[in-house]
Amino acid sequence: MFKRVPKLSKARVLISNDDGINAPGLKMLERTMRKLAGEVWVVAPETEQSAAAHSLTLRQPLRIRKVSARRFAINGTPTDSVLLGVNEVMKDKRPDLVLSGVNRGGNLGEDVTYSGTVAAALEGTLMGLPAVALSQVTEDGHPTKWSTAEHWLPKILKGLARVDFQPTVLMNVNFPDVPANKVSGIEVTRQGRRKIGGDLQHGTDPRGEPYFWVGPQRVEDRFLKGTDLEAVNRGAVAITPLSVDMTHRATLKKLKEFF
């Protein structure tokens, strides 16, 4: 079964993120979508949930706080926010499209397995809705170029609204860390290789106990052609279709020969 977003100007859109209800990227996306879509709802975590991945809150109650008209905060994860957004906040009529972001920082390579931004979109996909994760690549210590994402968002989303979404596929979009007028174009890419965790910081707390802190550095390949990392490194917007089904078909076939 395939689905397509109805005409964007008439679409009912749910926006979430992992940076929290007050994040500048969320506000920018909401502002942009109010010009593009028929109806915009925001259901996002109360606080930052970066690297929360696809975690679901099971052992404590969740609460919905109304911030303003069609804006709600959830005391949980990005996954919780989309789940409650669809099943409770918008239960009278499901959204036509789920958007997550715009995240401060790229979600490239293996980032997608840790990302709360991607997880919010993933939850939308699992609920049978077309979903897009959106991230603005940035460098620590430098101003985030929100204007780049804001400028290119309409073209990206109008284009994706014309695409048939397979039920197990979500779209992961990364905007490069260059001014809007320096973007080289839009490219459809595969997931690259970028693993966080090699840069462990360690120290001793005031009580004399050792601690470890996962540093921001990643081992990555920015030059492998056709990947999201290589594209944004050249200044392009990268669109990567991600699959919910993580089955490796070639290995599946090989295993059947033995079992």
Phi and psi in degrees as a GROMACS rama.xvg file:
@    title "Ramachandran Plot"
@    xaxis  label "Phi"
@    yaxis  label "Psi"
@TYPE xy
-113.726  157.137  PHE-2
-135.238  152.142  LYS-3
-134.459  141.28  ARG-4
-65.7097  131.758  VAL-5
-65.1093  178.766  PRO-6
-47.8574  123.16  LYS-7
-57.4633  -35.4757  LEU-8
-66.0774  -14.2133  SER-9
-115.331  2.90386  LYS-10
-75.4251  150.485  ALA-11
-101.193  115.884  ARG-12
-116.635  133.391  VAL-13
-105.37  127.219  LEU-14
-113.074  134.656  ILE-15
-139.535  -174.807  SER-16
-168.957  -172.124  ASN-17
-122.818  -0.717226  ASP-18
-89.3537  -6.60479  ASP-19
103.542  162.02  GLY-20
-62.2104  -25.6398  ILE-21
-100.176  9.87177  ASN-22
-67.7202  139.802  ALA-23
-62.2975  -34.5811  PRO-24
-65.8123  -35.6218  GLY-25
-66.6946  -45.0299  LEU-26
-63.8258  -39.1807  LYS-27
-65.6159  -42.5617  MET-28
-64.2741  -42.383  LEU-29
-61.3235  -45.7129  GLU-30
-60.2762  -43.3636  ARG-31
-65.9373  -43.9825  THR-32
-69.8584  -27.0136  MET-33
-65.8905  -21.7445  ARG-34
-85.8773  -21.5282  LYS-35
-104.353  -34.3391  LEU-36
-107.888  162.938  ALA-37
-74.9914  -36.3025  GLY-38
-149.698  129.851  GLU-39
-123.405  127.712  VAL-40
-121.241  143.094  TRP-41
-121.092  124.145  VAL-42
-135.292  108.574  VAL-43
-138.435  161.858  ALA-44
-63.1117  149.088  PRO-45
-61.569  -38.4422  GLU-46
-130.579  169.036  THR-47
-60.2514  136.179  GLU-48
-129.922  32.9748  GLN-49
-57.2309  139.414  SER-50
65.6246  19.2288  ALA-51
-73.6619  -15.3871  ALA-52
55.5323  -149.147  ALA-53
-96.0725  47.4585  HIS-54
-81.9687  142.764  SER-55
-121.364  133.959  LEU-56
-81.9173  118.72  THR-57
-118.643  -20.8851  LEU-58
-113.629  17.5151  ARG-59
-152.717  152.962  GLN-60
-70.221  148.803  PRO-61
-105.007  144.77  LEU-62
-128.484  145.305  ARG-63
-107.838  124.056  ILE-64
-112.91  122.006  ARG-65
-77.6976  120.677  LYS-66
-87.8431  -46.6862  VAL-67
-164.331  -171.81  SER-68
-57.4055  122.525  ALA-69
59.1704  24.9011  ARG-70
-130.174  124.134  ARG-71
-136.898  145.738  PHE-72
-115.076  142.045  ALA-73
-119.196  135.388  ILE-74
-83.6352  54.1145  ASN-75
-154.864  -154.185  GLY-76
-92.0646  172.658  THR-77
-58.2813  -39.0939  PRO-78
-61.6342  -45.6246  THR-79
-56.9738  -41.7385  ASP-80
-63.6272  -44.3647  SER-81
-70.1718  -40.8783  VAL-82
-58.7873  -48.011  LEU-83
-73.3366  -32.6044  LEU-84
-60.8635  -46.1448  GLY-85
-75.8353  -46.5353  VAL-86
-86.0622  -16.4854  ASN-87
-125.21  -61.2116  GLU-88
-61.8364  -41.3645  VAL-89
-111.922  30.2712  MET-90
-67.2534  -20.6009  LYS-91
-69.303  -29.9752  ASP-92
-159.243  117.233  LYS-93
-62.8718  151.648  ARG-94
-68.9762  158.967  PRO-95
-88.9951  -20.8456  ASP-96
-152.74  139.163  LEU-97
-112.183  128.109  VAL-98
-119.163  139.594  LEU-99
-125.565  126.831  SER-100
132.191  -155.358  GLY-101
-79.274  125.224  VAL-102
-70.6214  144.581  ASN-103
-84.8661  102.875  ARG-104
113.924  146.568  GLY-105
-72.0083  153.831  GLY-106
-121.05  88.2463  ASN-107
-124.947  153.254  LEU-108
55.9724  -137.381  GLY-109
-70.9306  -5.59347  GLU-110
-51.5289  -33.2788  ASP-111
-62.8753  -23.5502  VAL-112
-78.1006  -21.9291  THR-113
-98.4504  -23.0566  TYR-114
-68.1862  127.253  SER-115
-72.1849  -28.8697  GLY-116
-62.7027  -50.3213  THR-117
-64.6855  -36.5339  VAL-118
-62.192  -38.6496  ALA-119
-62.6167  -42.3632  ALA-120
-66.5034  -39.0654  ALA-121
-59.7187  -41.6975  LEU-122
-62.6106  -39.552  GLU-123
-59.957  -43.4106  GLY-124
-61.8221  -44.8288  THR-125
-63.086  -23.1909  LEU-126
-91.7244  8.72896  MET-127
83.1328  25.8803  GLY-128
-119.644  143.23  LEU-129
-61.4317  136.135  PRO-130
-143.63  144.615  ALA-131
-135.175  129.113  VAL-132
-96.9129  136.569  ALA-133
-128.721  129.587  LEU-134
-139.385  140.267  SER-135
-103.353  111.466  GLN-136
-62.5381  137.461  VAL-137
-149.738  164.071  THR-138
-112.345  132.191  GLU-139
-55.1502  136.407  ASP-140
88.119  -3.68246  GLY-141
-118.453  150.489  HIS-142
-60.1991  138.763  PRO-143
-76.6597  131.954  THR-144
-85.9912  67.8194  LYS-145
-59.1609  -30.179  TRP-146
-63.6118  -25.7834  SER-147
-66.7785  -51.1179  THR-148
-61.7232  -43.1166  ALA-149
-61.406  -39.1743  GLU-150
-68.5971  -41.4145  HIS-151
-90.9763  -14.1701  TRP-152
-55.1446  -49.1687  LEU-153
-57.311  -44.6692  PRO-154
-64.2296  -43.3059  LYS-155
-62.201  -50.3687  ILE-156
-71.9822  -34.6542  LEU-157
-64.9527  -36.9933  LYS-158
-67.7749  -46.2772  GLY-159
-65.8299  -27.9802  LEU-160
-66.6431  -16.202  ALA-161
-94.2993  -0.39294  ARG-162
-97.7802  140.398  VAL-163
-77.3144  122.352  ASP-164
-90.8779  121.816  PHE-165
-69.5524  151.537  GLN-166
-61.0591  -21.5922  PRO-167
-106.523  15.1761  THR-168
-121.986  134.972  VAL-169
-122.771  159.527  LEU-170
-104.639  134.032  MET-171
-115.056  115.178  ASN-172
-113.857  129.902  VAL-173
-123.801  127.026  ASN-174
-95.0222  135.065  PHE-175
-73.612  161.057  PRO-176
-85.826  60.1354  ASP-177
-138.611  158.548  VAL-178
-58.1959  153.61  PRO-179
-54.9975  -39.0509  ALA-180
-80.1134  -0.955303  ASN-181
-104.881  -0.453825  LYS-182
-65.2414  130.674  VAL-183
-81.7353  -13.7283  SER-184
147.446  -169.733  GLY-185
-115.297  128.728  ILE-186
-129.031  140.27  GLU-187
-91.2914  123.711  VAL-188
-129.805  168.143  THR-189
-100.523  165.965  ARG-190
-68.2913  131.835  GLN-191
-88.4144  -163.608  GLY-192
-118.338  118.113  ARG-193
-157.947  110.061  ARG-194
-115.173  122.163  LYS-195
-85.8921  157.05  ILE-196
117.021  -9.55535  GLY-197
-75.5456  -21.2901  GLY-198
-100.443  73.2101  ASP-199
-81.9357  124.718  LEU-200
-94.6862  141.297  GLN-201
-134.782  155.602  HIS-202
-167.004  -166.084  GLY-203
-129.389  131.211  THR-204
-80.5479  173.534  ASP-205
-59.3627  -18.6883  PRO-206
-92.9097  4.25459  ARG-207
85.1676  8.06999  GLY-208
-90.1628  138.503  GLU-209
-72.5083  148.15  PRO-210
-139.176  162.976  TYR-211
-130.659  144.522  PHE-212
-131.952  126.555  TRP-213
-72.0513  118.809  VAL-214
-78.3467  168.38  GLY-215
-80.8713  -13.6981  PRO-216
-69.4148  143.132  GLN-217
-127.07  144.232  ARG-218
-84.9381  115.757  VAL-219
-141.132  156.944  GLU-220
-113.587  100.949  ASP-221
-84.9828  -2.59807  ARG-222
-118.25  7.42276  PHE-223
-78.886  111.445  LEU-224
-56.2662  140.584  LYS-225
86.9903  0.371727  GLY-226
-99.51  163.233  THR-227
-60.7722  -41.6796  ASP-228
-62.2398  -44.6793  LEU-229
-66.1776  -39.2422  GLU-230
-65.2206  -50.2507  ALA-231
-68.6962  -28.1174  VAL-232
-65.4128  -27.2143  ASN-233
-89.5806  -2.78939  ARG-234
95.8257  19.3889  GLY-235
-102.059  154.214  ALA-236
-78.3741  130.14  VAL-237
-107.475  127.651  ALA-238
-113.515  119.547  ILE-239
-122.892  117.497  THR-240
-75.9477  126.487  PRO-241
-111.314  143.053  LEU-242
-105.002  134.986  SER-243
-67.9521  -34.8149  VAL-244
-79.3159  108.478  ASP-245
-95.1552  13.6366  MET-246
-62.878  130.977  THR-247
-90.5996  107.496  HIS-248
-63.8908  -41.9258  ARG-249
-63.2444  -42.825  ALA-250
-68.5993  -36.2293  THR-251
-57.7432  -46.4194  LEU-252
-62.3407  -42.731  LYS-253
-66.4614  -40.5543  LYS-254
-63.6007  -34.5128  LEU-255
-64.6636  -23.3989  LYS-256
-70.593  -26.1121  GLU-257
-98.2567  -27.0003  PHE-258
